[in-house]
Amino acid sequence: MAKIQEASNRLFKNVFVCKKCKTKIRAEPQKILRGKVKCRKCGKIAFRPLRKK
Protein backbone atom coordinates (compact mmCIF):
# COMPACT_ATOMS: atom_id res chain seq x y z
CA MET A 1 0.00 0.00 0.00
CA ALA A 2 1.21 3.49 -0.78
CA LYS A 3 2.52 5.37 2.24
CA ILE A 4 2.24 8.79 0.62
CA GLN A 5 -1.26 10.22 0.94
CA GLU A 6 -1.30 11.75 -2.57
CA ALA A 7 -0.30 8.45 -4.13
CA SER A 8 -2.91 6.56 -2.13
CA ASN A 9 -5.62 8.98 -3.26
CA ARG A 10 -4.56 8.67 -6.89
CA LEU A 11 -4.62 4.88 -6.79
CA PHE A 12 -7.70 4.16 -4.66
CA LYS A 13 -9.96 7.22 -4.28
CA ASN A 14 -13.24 6.96 -6.21
CA VAL A 15 -12.13 3.78 -8.01
CA PHE A 16 -14.63 0.95 -8.36
CA VAL A 17 -14.54 -2.47 -10.04
CA CYS A 18 -17.31 -4.06 -12.07
CA LYS A 19 -18.50 -7.24 -10.38
CA LYS A 20 -19.03 -9.04 -13.70
CA CYS A 21 -16.07 -8.17 -15.94
CA LYS A 22 -13.60 -6.77 -13.34
CA THR A 23 -13.09 -3.48 -15.20
CA LYS A 24 -11.92 -0.50 -13.13
CA ILE A 25 -13.84 2.77 -13.36
CA ARG A 26 -13.39 6.08 -11.55
CA ALA A 27 -16.65 7.68 -10.40
CA GLU A 28 -18.17 9.42 -7.41
CA PRO A 29 -19.53 7.03 -4.74
CA GLN A 30 -22.94 8.72 -4.71
CA LYS A 31 -23.40 8.06 -8.43
CA ILE A 32 -22.43 4.42 -7.94
CA LEU A 33 -24.97 4.01 -5.12
CA ARG A 34 -27.76 5.61 -7.16
CA GLY A 35 -27.02 3.40 -10.17
CA LYS A 36 -26.17 6.30 -12.49
CA VAL A 37 -22.89 4.73 -13.66
CA LYS A 38 -22.72 1.83 -16.12
CA CYS A 39 -19.71 -0.30 -16.97
CA ARG A 40 -18.10 0.73 -20.25
CA LYS A 41 -17.35 -2.86 -21.18
CA CYS A 42 -20.43 -4.91 -20.22
CA GLY A 43 -23.12 -2.34 -19.34
CA LYS A 44 -23.84 -3.58 -15.80
CA ILE A 45 -24.38 -1.24 -12.83
CA ALA A 46 -22.98 -3.56 -10.12
CA PHE A 47 -19.70 -2.23 -8.70
CA ARG A 48 -17.52 -2.79 -5.65
CA PRO A 49 -14.71 -0.64 -4.19
CA LEU A 50 -11.15 -1.42 -5.26
CA ARG A 51 -9.29 -3.52 -2.67
CA LYS A 52 -6.20 -2.01 -1.12
CA LYS A 53 -3.29 -4.44 -1.19
C-alpha positions as a Markdown table, in Angstrom:
| # | Residue | x | y | z |
|---|---|---|---|---|
| 1 | Met | 0.0 | 0.0 | 0.0 |
| 2 | Ala | 1.2 | 3.5 | -0.8 |
| 3 | Lys | 2.5 | 5.4 | 2.2 |
| 4 | Ile | 2.2 | 8.8 | 0.6 |
| 5 | Gln | -1.3 | 10.2 | 0.9 |
| 6 | Glu | -1.3 | 11.8 | -2.6 |
| 7 | Ala | -0.3 | 8.4 | -4.1 |
| 8 | Ser | -2.9 | 6.6 | -2.1 |
| 9 | Asn | -5.6 | 9.0 | -3.3 |
| 10 | Arg | -4.6 | 8.7 | -6.9 |
| 11 | Leu | -4.6 | 4.9 | -6.8 |
| 12 | Phe | -7.7 | 4.2 | -4.7 |
| 13 | Lys | -10.0 | 7.2 | -4.3 |
| 14 | Asn | -13.2 | 7.0 | -6.2 |
| 15 | Val | -12.1 | 3.8 | -8.0 |
| 16 | Phe | -14.6 | 1.0 | -8.4 |
| 17 | Val | -14.5 | -2.5 | -10.0 |
| 18 | Cys | -17.3 | -4.1 | -12.1 |
| 19 | Lys | -18.5 | -7.2 | -10.4 |
| 20 | Lys | -19.0 | -9.0 | -13.7 |
| 21 | Cys | -16.1 | -8.2 | -15.9 |
| 22 | Lys | -13.6 | -6.8 | -13.3 |
| 23 | Thr | -13.1 | -3.5 | -15.2 |
| 24 | Lys | -11.9 | -0.5 | -13.1 |
| 25 | Ile | -13.8 | 2.8 | -13.4 |
| 26 | Arg | -13.4 | 6.1 | -11.6 |
| 27 | Ala | -16.6 | 7.7 | -10.4 |
| 28 | Glu | -18.2 | 9.4 | -7.4 |
| 29 | Pro | -19.5 | 7.0 | -4.7 |
| 30 | Gln | -22.9 | 8.7 | -4.7 |
| 31 | Lys | -23.4 | 8.1 | -8.4 |
| 32 | Ile | -22.4 | 4.4 | -7.9 |
| 33 | Leu | -25.0 | 4.0 | -5.1 |
| 34 | Arg | -27.8 | 5.6 | -7.2 |
| 35 | Gly | -27.0 | 3.4 | -10.2 |
| 36 | Lys | -26.2 | 6.3 | -12.5 |
| 37 | Val | -22.9 | 4.7 | -13.7 |
| 38 | Lys | -22.7 | 1.8 | -16.1 |
| 39 | Cys | -19.7 | -0.3 | -17.0 |
| 40 | Arg | -18.1 | 0.7 | -20.3 |
| 41 | Lys | -17.4 | -2.9 | -21.2 |
| 42 | Cys | -20.4 | -4.9 | -20.2 |
| 43 | Gly | -23.1 | -2.3 | -19.3 |
| 44 | Lys | -23.8 | -3.6 | -15.8 |
| 45 | Ile | -24.4 | -1.2 | -12.8 |
| 46 | Ala | -23.0 | -3.6 | -10.1 |
| 47 | Phe | -19.7 | -2.2 | -8.7 |
| 48 | Arg | -17.5 | -2.8 | -5.6 |
| 49 | Pro | -14.7 | -0.6 | -4.2 |
| 50 | Leu | -11.1 | -1.4 | -5.3 |
| 51 | Arg | -9.3 | -3.5 | -2.7 |
| 52 | Lys | -6.2 | -2.0 | -1.1 |
| 53 | Lys | -3.3 | -4.4 | -1.2 |
